[in-house]
């Protein structure tokens, strides 16, 4: 605020309509916490893939490493058990859906 302005002349401050939307009502399980870490690394890998000037050989080696990780996960049991709503439109306003298409 400048010396010539009064408090009434200061631009209004707006509060986000989404304030608190992603506040969780419970802690992540250790497995979900690890999934979140992996998802963070996958997003970083996607960013790097778009920006890299790596050679064809380096990209092939990276592809093999990623394929190995995918194969490892595919070989384990799978489930579709959800805790909380599985559909976003059915969730309460303060619910954060961990099972989004991009995970988080």
C-alpha positions as CSV (number, residue, x, y, z in Angstrom):
1,X,0.0,0.0,0.0
2,X,1.4,3.4,-1.0
3,X,1.5,6.3,1.5
4,X,-1.4,8.0,-0.4
5,X,-3.7,4.9,-0.3
6,X,-6.1,4.1,2.4
7,X,-6.9,0.5,3.4
8,X,-10.2,0.7,1.4
9,X,-8.4,1.5,-1.8
10,X,-6.1,-1.5,-1.7
11,X,-7.0,-4.2,-4.3
12,X,-9.2,-6.9,-2.7
13,X,-7.6,-10.3,-2.0
14,X,-9.5,-13.2,-3.3
15,X,-9.5,-16.6,-1.7
16,X,-9.2,-19.6,-3.9
17,X,-12.4,-21.5,-4.5
18,X,-10.3,-24.7,-4.2
19,X,-8.6,-23.8,-0.9
20,X,-8.5,-27.0,1.1
21,X,-9.7,-29.2,-1.8
22,X,-6.7,-31.5,-1.6
23,X,-6.6,-31.8,2.2
24,X,-6.5,-35.4,3.1
25,X,-8.7,-36.7,5.9
26,X,-6.3,-39.7,6.6
27,X,-2.6,-40.5,6.2
28,X,-1.2,-42.4,3.2
29,X,-0.4,-46.0,3.7
30,X,3.2,-46.9,3.3
31,X,2.4,-48.5,-0.1
32,X,0.5,-45.4,-1.3
33,X,3.4,-43.2,-0.1
34,X,5.8,-45.3,-2.2
35,X,3.4,-45.2,-5.2
36,X,3.4,-41.4,-4.9
37,X,7.2,-41.4,-4.9
38,X,7.3,-43.6,-8.1
39,X,4.6,-41.4,-9.8
40,X,6.8,-38.3,-9.0
41,X,9.8,-40.0,-10.7
42,X,7.7,-41.1,-13.7
43,X,6.5,-37.5,-14.2
44,X,10.1,-36.3,-14.0
45,X,11.1,-39.0,-16.5
46,X,8.4,-37.8,-18.9
47,X,9.7,-34.3,-18.6
48,X,13.3,-35.4,-19.3
49,X,12.2,-37.6,-22.2
50,X,10.8,-34.5,-23.9
51,X,13.8,-32.3,-23.3
52,X,16.7,-34.7,-23.6
53,X,19.3,-34.8,-26.4
54,X,20.5,-38.2,-25.4
55,X,21.8,-40.6,-28.1
56,X,19.8,-43.4,-29.6
57,X,21.8,-45.9,-27.6
58,X,21.1,-44.0,-24.3
59,X,17.4,-43.9,-25.1
60,X,17.4,-47.6,-25.9
61,X,19.1,-48.3,-22.5
62,X,16.5,-46.2,-20.7
63,X,13.7,-48.0,-22.5
64,X,15.1,-51.3,-21.4
65,X,15.3,-50.1,-17.8
66,X,11.7,-48.9,-17.9
67,X,10.5,-52.1,-19.6
68,X,12.2,-54.1,-16.8
69,X,10.3,-52.0,-14.2
70,X,7.0,-52.5,-16.0
71,X,7.6,-56.2,-16.4
72,X,8.3,-56.5,-12.7
73,X,5.1,-54.8,-11.7
74,X,3.1,-56.8,-14.3
75,X,4.3,-60.0,-12.7
76,X,2.8,-59.2,-9.3
77,X,-0.8,-59.7,-8.2
78,X,-3.2,-56.9,-9.2
79,X,-6.3,-55.6,-7.5
80,X,-8.8,-52.9,-7.9
81,X,-9.6,-52.4,-4.3
82,X,-10.3,-48.8,-3.4
83,X,-10.5,-47.1,-0.1
84,X,-13.0,-44.3,-0.4
85,X,-14.9,-43.4,-3.6
86,X,-13.5,-44.7,-6.9
87,X,-15.4,-42.1,-8.9
88,X,-14.5,-38.5,-8.6
89,X,-18.0,-37.2,-9.0
90,X,-19.1,-39.2,-5.9
91,X,-16.3,-38.0,-3.7
92,X,-16.9,-35.3,-1.0
93,X,-15.5,-31.9,-1.8
94,X,-12.4,-32.3,0.4
95,X,-11.5,-35.7,-0.9
96,X,-8.3,-36.2,-2.9
97,X,-8.4,-39.1,-5.3
98,X,-5.1,-41.0,-5.3
99,X,-6.2,-43.1,-8.3
100,X,-6.3,-40.4,-10.9
101,X,-5.2,-41.2,-14.5
102,X,-1.9,-39.5,-13.8
103,X,-1.7,-40.5,-10.1
104,X,-1.9,-37.4,-8.1
